[in-house]
Amino acid sequence: MSPTPSIVAEADDFGAVPEGVVALADWSDLARARLSPDRWAYLAGHAGDGHAARRNREAFERAEIVPRVLLDDRVVDTATMLLGRRIAVPMLVAPVAHQGLFHPMAERASAMAAAAVETIFVASTLSTLPLEAIAAAADGGGQWFQLYVQPDRGLTDELVARAEAAGYEALVITVDAPVFGIRNVEQRAGFRLPPELAPGNLAGRAAPDTAGGRIAALLAHRPTWADIERIAALTRLPVILKGILDVDDAERALASGAVGVVVSNHGGRVLDLAPAALDRVTPIRVRLGDGALILMDGGVRRGSEVRVALDRGADAVMVGRPLIEALAVGGPLGVAHALGTLRDEFAVTLALAGRPARWASR
């Protein structure tokens, strides 16, 4: 099949679930066959030699769930509460940029699927569609907005105000990528973002001046803790910092006005020797205590792995790349099917092993 060449905003290709797709891994080979090599490299790539990305998976492969037997639970309830919203499963759709590369409906498709499965969609600053169009597609579903602090702080404030006005319920500030990671996989494949798929939230805005060298130019505008404090004071939305691996950074996030953190190594796409996100959840939970919101992302492929993350101290997980593989093949129906698969696997895991002690009381 030929890849989707560009975004068609009015398209309503709701897709289908191919026969034989029963787990998230089944979408991967189908997506690779469907996408052009450069778009597949962007989706499946990693920083450097892929150590951090592999560590995310290896951490789950090392994990064990000790089953509990003869439980008196007659009903398995997968729902939980996050920031006052009930979601059907402790699993959010992670922010993924440039979804128009993978399907004509772009983020609209993923937002619709998340709403259908009753969970939260996190829209990226670098989304193909403007954040207002994504919010309209969710039809009452929960939505958070992921923010990259912009070199122009006035634009940053404008994005925050737009997210508030559009009805987003939280602000997720990504803090682990002040410069781009070394993306050799994308470089070898010659990936370039097509001009017609430029981020809809930044339309008409000039890129930062890089005349003095790319890294120097980016670092000149890198966000600091003072930016977090200022944004937290500026917005009425709860603030969550994404990309936290260090316990001191996690503690300072709360001191700077955040309500929680996303423990994440950016899917292994930024710093290649970063530790697995899963391995950092428990130390951060121990430091922050029970009152803080802790999410994690990176490597989740099964509902049983959601349980593992909750065992370690997370309140919920975010899932990104596997859902975009489903999007590329099956459109919004594919994303909904993938989310439903994870929900069902999580329910079976709870039935076989019981509920994580921490999560059971939430």
C-alpha positions, 0 to 999 in steps of 0.5 A: 500500500502507498503511504498517506501523502498529506493531511486531508482535514475533511477526510473521514476514513474510519478504517478497519481492523484487519483479520488476525490482529489480536495484540498490539504487536500485530499492528507493527508489521502491518504499519511497516508495510504500509508506511514509506521507509522514511515515515517508518523511520520517524515512527519506530526510530530512536536516539543513537544506537537504541539503548534507551529504547531497548531498556524500556522493553527489557525492564518489562521483560524482567518484571514479574507478577506474582498471582494471588489466588482464591480472591473474593473479587467478583467484579473486575473494575479497570476504572480509575480517577485522574485529576477528577476525571474517571477513565475506564482504564489507567492508560492515556494516549501519549502525545505524539507529534505529526500524526498527519504523517500516518493517517488523513484524520491525524490527531482527530482520529486518535482523540475520537478513539480515546473518547470512545474507550473513555480515556484521556487523549494528550494532544501535542504542541507539534500536532498536525491539527490545531489544538482547537480542532482536536478538542472538538473531535473528542466530543466530551472525552478527556483531553490534556495538552502537551506543551513544549516551552517555545523560544518565544515565551509570548507564544508559550503563553498564547498556547496555554491560553488557547488550551484553557479556552478549548477545554483542555483539563491539564497541561503536560510540559515536556522538559527532557528535550531542550535539544534534539536527540541524535536520530541516526535512524531518521537521518539514514532514511532521509526523513523530512517533515513535508511542508504541508504537515507543519504543526497546526499550532505554530502556523505562521511562526518562524523557526528559531534562529540557528545561525550560531549553530543549532545546539547553541541556538536551542540552548539559548532558549531552553526552559528553566525551573523559573519557566515552570514556576511562571507557567504554573502561576499563569494557568488555572490548569494543573501542571504535570512535568513530562520527562522526569527520571531523577528523584531530585527533579521530581521533588523540585517539580512539585515545589515549582507548582506541578501536581505530578510528573510523567516518568519518561525517557521520551521513548528512547528518542532523546538521550540514548544512555538514559535508564528505563522509565519503569525502573525509575518509577519506584524511587520517585514514588518513594521520594514524592509519597502517595499524594503526588500524581505519577504517570510513566511512559515508555515500552508499554505493549501489554495490559499486564505491563500496565499492572506492572507499572502500577505495582511500581507506584504509577497511577497510570501509564501513557501509550504512544508508538503502538497506537500510532501503528494502529492508526496508520493501518486501521484509522480511528477504529484501529486506535480504539481496537488497540486501546480496547485490547490493552483494557481487556488484557489489563482486566484479565491480569487483574482477574488472575493476579488481583489489583495492585495494593496502591492503586486499589484504594484510589 
